Amino acid sequence: MTPTTTRVAVLGLGRMGSAMAERLADQGLVVRAWSRRPRDVVNVDLRPSATEAVRGADVVILALFDGVACREVLLQCLDAIADDAVVVNTSTVGPSRPSSWPPSSGTGHGLTSTRP
């Protein structure tokens, strides 16, 4: 993938999510985003739902408040995340939290943790 064809979805546009989305867009990546509280983000395609933001994304970045928010949002959009997409969680969660997230939606992909 080249920077001009990589599609990134950013879920959560607080301080960190907004900054990441704008920086990725500045680098030439195609960025779609969703947030519970819509914000103005330069060069980013805001979508009305998390599902619409992740559909077709190569990379999905979670920049949400906590583990509960991550689980809620993932349950809404897991079926729309491509089987080969990379999901990066930058949210404030403990290392054991991802093990309680949805393991699979029957689409052939699940979420795993890279913690040691």
N, C-alpha and C positions, 0 to 999 in steps of 0.2 A: 504494500500500500504506500502511496505517496501522500505527503501532507495535503494536497489539494483534493484527494479522493477519500481520505479517512473521515468517517462520519462519527461524531461524538455526541452523546446525549449527556447532559448534566442535569441531575435531579436535585433541586434545592439551590436557590439563588440568594442565600444569605451572603455575608461578607466573603467567605471563602469560595462558595460556589460561583458567585458573580465574577470574582477575580479570575478564577480558573477558566470560566467560559469565555470571558473577554480575551484573555491571554491566548487561549487555544485558537480562537477566531483570528486574532492578530497574526498567528503563525500560519494561517491559510487553511486550517481545518474547517470542515463543515460542522457547525455546532447548532444543535437543537436543544432547547431547555424547557423545563417545567418547574414551577414553584407554587407552593400553596398560596403564597402572597406574591403576585406578579410584580416584577421590578423591571425597570428599563436597563437593558444590557446591550451594549453596542455590538453590532454585527452578529447578533445571535438570534436565531429563529425561535421565538417563544411559542410553545404549543399549549393547548388548553388542558391536556392530560399527560400524565406520565407515560401512558401507553403510546400515545402519539409521538412523544419525544424519543422513546427507545426504539420504535419500529424502524428497522433498517440500519441501526447504529452498529458500528464496529466495536466501539468502546462505550460503556455506560459508567458514568461517574456518579456515585452517591455522595452528596454533600448535605446530609440531613442532620437534624438536631440530635437524635439518639437512636438506639437500637430499636425501640418501639416504632419510631417513624420509618426506619429502614424496612422493617418487616411489613408494615402497612402498605407502603408504596410498592415494595416488591410483589406483594400478593396481588396488587392491582395490575401490574404490568409484566409479570414474569413470562406469561405466554407470548408476549410480543418481542421479548429479547431473543435475538438470533442465537442458535445453538453454538456458533463459533465466536460470539461476542465476548469481550473481556469486561468483567464487572469489577470496578475499582471502588472500594469503600473508603472514603476519607472522613466519614462521620465519626463523631465521638462515641465509640462503643468499646466495651471491654473485649479482650481476646477470646473469651468463650462465647460471646453473643452470636456470631455467625452460625454456630452449630444448631441454634434454635430456629434459624430461618428456614423458609421452604426448601426442602432438599431437591425437589424436582416437580415439574408440573406435567410430566408425561410427554414433554416435547423433546426429551433426549438430553436435556441439560439440567444440571443442578449447581448449587453454590457450594464452594468449599473454601476453607480458610487456609492460608499459607503460613500460619503461625507454627513455630517449632514444637 
